[in-house]
Amino acid sequence: MSSDTGKTGTMRAMVLTARGRLELQDVARPQLHPEGVLARVEAVGICNATDLRVVEAEDPTRVWPNLPWPVILGHEVCAVVEEVGPEAAGWQPGDRIAGWCPPCGGFAEVCQFYPAYMAAVRVPDDMPAGEAALLELSIGTARYFMPEEVMNEVRRARSALVLGLGPSGQLYVRECSLLGIPAVLASDRHETRRRLAREMGAAEVFAGGDEPFRALEGRRETVDIVIDTTGQDLFDHILKVLRPGGVIIPFGVGVDWESKRALLSERGIVLSGAHLEEARRAAPQVLDWIRSGKLPAGRLITRTGTLQDIPDALRSLRERRDIKVIINPC
């Protein structure tokens, strides 16, 4: 995309300049793109998966969002619109914007959204900025339920197993309950996360590793849905506890699930896939869930900070000392 003219000047941003090197810098504000909206960042979440992977990557172009150094990360953003490109219909200065989106550089005072390429949400005035920033992840998780073949199975499902209880796993525990699945099981190695999962509605919580698989096999039980957020290759374990015709939701990064699609199809297992269309379908429901308190996304937030706190917050997330960190750049 080529850029257009707009307001000039500088802004503060946390810039990834090399592997593991984050620098707080004064950088040029983004120039307004015809399809873009420039917005002042109210809050941005640090992504426990992709932001950590990019910071630690030897070659950031091989890890989503596949951008070279120097790069400004941050895609879980709530911001207030300041400028609107001529082709960005439906938005005006003063609107609050969030949603499931391509990378927009939210570790900065100002970033650019492209509403035509995202599941954009107009954030209500009374929604806290931190919760609104979590709309990105909440829509991102819920969109995997949207494919018709998946939703058909969800409607008849009696049980689900959520593997990994970081922010996405916690959201899935509650979303499964909201979608009417009676028994939601969950698993993680860390007690703090297991405790939160119980608060989010998990009926039974396991201590990670192979414990959930041993327990279910020992009881000769299967589940209807497995949601894997771990990023580990648990494929063989999952097949042993998932009923024939069940659903796998592959949310964890780092596993090539597509290479396993043919084998799963032979067993009648649905491997969910979701993109922009599914995110747009999920967005209104997710917004309603969070506003009503049915999906208490704000409960995931264990730390807040400013731009200069990002390096320490990343270390904290890497060491599992926090569940979700929200940064307030302005």
C-alpha positions in Angstrom: 0.0 0.0 0.0 1.3 3.4 -0.9 0.9 6.2 1.7 -0.8 9.6 1.4 -0.2 12.9 3.2 -1.5 13.7 6.6 -0.4 15.3 9.8 3.4 15.3 10.3 5.4 15.2 13.4 6.9 12.6 15.7 5.6 10.2 18.3 7.0 7.9 21.0 7.1 4.2 20.1 8.8 1.0 21.3 10.8 -0.2 18.3 12.2 -3.7 17.8 15.6 -3.0 16.2 17.2 -6.4 16.4 16.7 -9.8 18.0 15.6 -9.1 21.6 16.4 -5.4 21.3 13.6 -3.0 22.1 14.2 0.7 22.1 11.9 3.6 23.1 12.3 6.1 20.3 10.9 9.3 18.8 9.8 8.2 15.3 7.7 9.8 12.5 4.0 9.5 12.8 2.4 7.3 10.2 1.2 9.1 7.1 -2.5 8.8 6.5 -3.3 6.2 3.9 -6.4 6.6 1.7 -7.9 3.4 3.2 -6.7 4.1 6.7 -7.6 5.8 9.9 -5.0 7.3 12.1 -5.8 6.8 15.8 -4.3 7.7 19.1 -3.7 4.5 21.1 -5.6 4.2 24.4 -4.5 0.7 25.2 -2.6 -2.2 23.6 -2.3 -5.7 24.8 1.0 -7.6 24.5 0.3 -10.8 22.6 1.6 -13.7 24.6 2.2 -15.7 21.4 3.2 -13.6 18.4 4.8 -10.6 20.0 7.1 -12.9 22.1 7.9 -15.0 19.0 8.8 -12.0 16.9 11.0 -10.4 19.6 13.0 -13.6 20.0 13.2 -14.5 16.3 16.5 -14.6 14.5 14.7 -13.5 11.3 11.4 -11.6 12.0 10.4 -11.9 8.4 9.8 -15.6 9.0 7.3 -15.0 11.8 4.0 -13.3 11.6 3.6 -10.4 10.8 6.7 -11.1 8.6 8.2 -7.6 8.9 11.9 -6.8 9.0 13.6 -4.8 11.6 13.0 -2.0 12.7 9.4 -2.8 13.4 6.7 -1.5 15.8 4.7 -4.4 17.1 1.3 -4.4 18.8 -2.0 -5.5 17.2 -4.4 -5.8 20.2 -5.3 -2.2 20.1 -8.1 0.2 21.2 -7.6 3.8 19.9 -9.4 7.0 19.2 -9.7 8.1 15.6 -7.9 11.3 14.7 -7.8 11.3 10.9 -9.8 9.4 8.3 -8.6 8.5 4.8 -11.0 9.4 1.9 -11.6 5.7 1.2 -12.2 4.7 4.9 -16.0 5.1 4.8 -18.0 5.1 8.0 -15.5 6.5 10.4 -14.9 9.9 11.8 -12.6 11.7 14.3 -13.5 10.9 17.9 -14.7 7.3 17.2 -13.1 4.6 19.2 -11.9 1.7 17.2 -10.7 -1.9 17.9 -11.1 -5.3 16.4 -9.5 -8.3 14.9 -7.0 -6.9 12.4 -3.7 -7.0 10.6 -0.7 -5.6 12.4 -1.1 -1.9 13.0 1.9 -0.9 15.2 0.2 -0.4 18.5 3.3 -0.1 20.6 3.2 3.6 19.9 1.2 6.8 20.6 -0.4 6.7 17.2 -1.1 3.8 14.8 -3.0 3.2 11.6 -6.0 0.9 11.1 -7.4 -0.3 7.8 -11.1 -1.0 8.4 -11.7 -2.6 5.0 -9.2 -5.4 5.9 -10.3 -6.1 9.5 -13.2 -7.0 11.7 -13.5 -3.4 12.9 -15.6 -2.6 16.0 -16.8 0.8 17.0 -16.1 0.8 20.8 -18.8 2.1 23.1 -17.8 5.2 25.1 -18.3 3.4 28.4 -16.1 0.4 27.6 -12.7 0.5 29.5 -9.8 0.8 27.0 -8.1 -2.3 28.4 -11.2 -4.5 27.8 -11.6 -3.0 24.4 -8.1 -3.9 23.4 -8.9 -7.5 24.2 -11.6 -7.5 21.6 -8.9 -8.4 19.1 -8.0 -11.6 20.9 -11.6 -12.4 21.9 -12.8 -12.1 18.3 -9.8 -14.0 17.2 -10.7 -17.0 19.4 -14.5 -16.9 18.8 -14.1 -16.8 15.0 -13.1 -20.5 15.0 -16.6 -21.4 16.1 -18.1 -19.6 13.1 -17.7 -22.1 10.3 -21.0 -23.9 9.8 -19.6 -27.4 10.1 -18.0 -26.4 13.4 -21.1 -24.7 14.8 -23.2 -27.7 13.9 -21.0 -29.8 16.2 -20.8 -27.1 18.9 -24.6 -27.2 19.1 -24.7 -30.9 19.9 -21.5 -31.0 21.9 -21.6 -32.2 25.5 -17.9 -31.6 26.4 -14.8 -29.7 25.4 -11.2 -29.8 26.4 -9.1 -26.6 26.4 -5.3 -27.2 26.3 -3.2 -24.3 27.6 -4.7 -21.6 29.8 -3.0 -18.4 28.7 -5.3 -15.6 27.6 -6.7 -17.4 24.6 -7.4 -20.6 26.6 -9.1 -18.6 29.3 -11.4 -17.0 26.7 -12.1 -20.3 25.2 -13.2 -21.8 28.5 -15.8 -19.1 28.9 -16.8 -19.0 25.2 -17.5 -22.7 25.3 -19.8 -22.2 28.2 -21.6 -19.3 26.6 -22.2 -21.5 23.5 -23.9 -24.0 25.7 -21.3 -26.8 26.1 -22.2 -28.3 29.5 -18.8 -29.7 30.5 -15.7 -27.6 29.8 -12.4 -29.3 30.8 -9.1 -27.4 30.9 -5.4 -28.0 31.4 -2.3 -26.0 32.2 0.9 -26.5 34.3 0.5 -23.3 36.2 -1.7 -23.1 39.3 -2.5 -19.4 38.8 -3.9 -20.1 35.4 -5.8 -23.2 36.6 -7.4 -21.2 39.3 -8.5 -18.5 36.9 -9.9 -21.2 34.5 -12.2 -22.4 37.3 -13.4 -18.8 37.8 -14.1 -18.7 34.0 -16.3 -21.7 34.3 -14.1 -24.8 33.8 -15.8 -27.9 35.3 -12.6 -29.8 35.7 -9.0 -28.6 35.5 -5.9 -30.7 35.0 -2.2 -29.9 35.8 -0.9 -29.9 32.2 1.4 -32.3 30.5 -0.2 -35.6 29.7 -2.5 -35.5 32.7 -5.8 -34.7 30.9 -5.1 -37.5 28.4 -4.2 -40.1 31.0 -7.3 -39.1 33.1 -9.7 -39.4 30.2 -8.3 -42.6 28.9 -8.4 -44.1 32.3 -12.0 -43.2 32.6 -12.7 -44.4 29.0 -14.1 -41.0 28.2 -13.8 -38.9 25.1 -14.7 -35.2 24.4 -16.5 -33.7 21.5 -14.2 -30.7 21.0 -10.5 -30.2 21.6 -9.1 -26.6 21.6 -5.3 -26.5 21.5 -3.7 -23.2 22.4 -0.3 -24.7 23.5 1.7 -24.5 20.3 3.0 -28.0 21.1 2.5 -31.0 18.9 -0.1 -32.9 20.9 -1.6 -34.5 17.9 -1.3 -38.2 18.9 -2.6 -37.5 22.4 -5.6 -35.5 21.1 -6.7 -38.3 18.7 -6.9 -40.6 21.7 -9.4 -38.5 23.6 -11.4 -36.9 20.8 -14.5 -38.8 19.7 -14.9 -39.7 16.0 -16.5 -36.8 14.2 -15.4 -34.3 16.8 -13.8 -30.9 16.3 -10.2 -29.6 16.7 -9.7 -25.9 17.1 -6.0 -25.2 16.4 -5.3 -21.9 18.0 -1.7 -22.4 19.1 1.0 -21.1 16.9 4.0 -23.2 15.8 2.2 -26.4 14.7 1.5 -27.3 11.1 -2.1 -28.4 11.5 -2.9 -28.1 7.8 -0.5 -31.0 7.1 -2.8 -33.2 9.3 -6.1 -32.2 7.7 -6.3 -35.2 5.3 -5.7 -37.7 8.1 -8.3 -36.0 10.3 -10.8 -36.0 7.4 -10.4 -39.8 7.1 -11.6 -40.1 10.7 -14.5 -37.7 10.2 -12.8 -35.0 12.4 -13.4 -31.4 11.6 -10.3 -29.1 11.7 -11.6 -25.6 12.2 -10.2 -22.8 10.1 -11.1 -19.1 10.3 -10.2 -15.9 8.6 -11.6 -12.4 8.1 -15.2 -13.4 7.2 -15.5 -15.5 10.3 -14.0 -12.7 12.5 -16.6 -10.3 11.2 -19.4 -12.7 12.0 -18.1 -13.2 15.5 -17.4 -9.5 16.3 -21.0 -8.4 17.2 -21.5 -11.4 19.5 -18.2 -10.9 21.2 -18.8 -7.2 21.8 -22.2 -8.0 23.4 -20.6 -10.7 25.6 -17.9 -8.4 26.9 -20.3 -5.4 27.4 -22.8 -7.5 29.3 -20.1 -9.1 31.5 -20.8 -12.6 30.2 -17.2 -12.7 28.8 -15.1 -11.0 31.6 -12.1 -10.3 29.4 -10.8 -7.7 31.9 -10.3 -10.5 34.4 -7.3 -11.7 32.3 -5.4 -8.4 32.9 -2.7 -8.9 35.6 -0.5 -5.9 34.8 -0.7 -2.5 33.2 2.1 -0.2 32.2 3.5 2.4 29.7 5.6 2.0 26.6 8.8 1.9 28.6 7.5 -1.1 30.6 7.2 -3.3 27.5 10.6 -5.1 27.8 10.0 -6.1 31.4 6.4 -7.1 30.6 7.6 -9.4 27.8 10.0 -11.1 30.3 7.2 -11.5 32.8 5.0 -13.1 30.2 7.8 -15.4 29.0 8.3 -16.5 32.7 4.5 -17.0 33.1 4.4 -14.4 35.9 1.5 -12.6 34.2 -1.4 -13.7 32.2 -2.2 -10.5 30.2 -0.4 -7.2 30.1 -2.0 -4.0 28.8 0.1 -1.0 27.8 -1.3 2.6 27.9 1.0 4.6 25.5 -0.6 8.0 26.0 
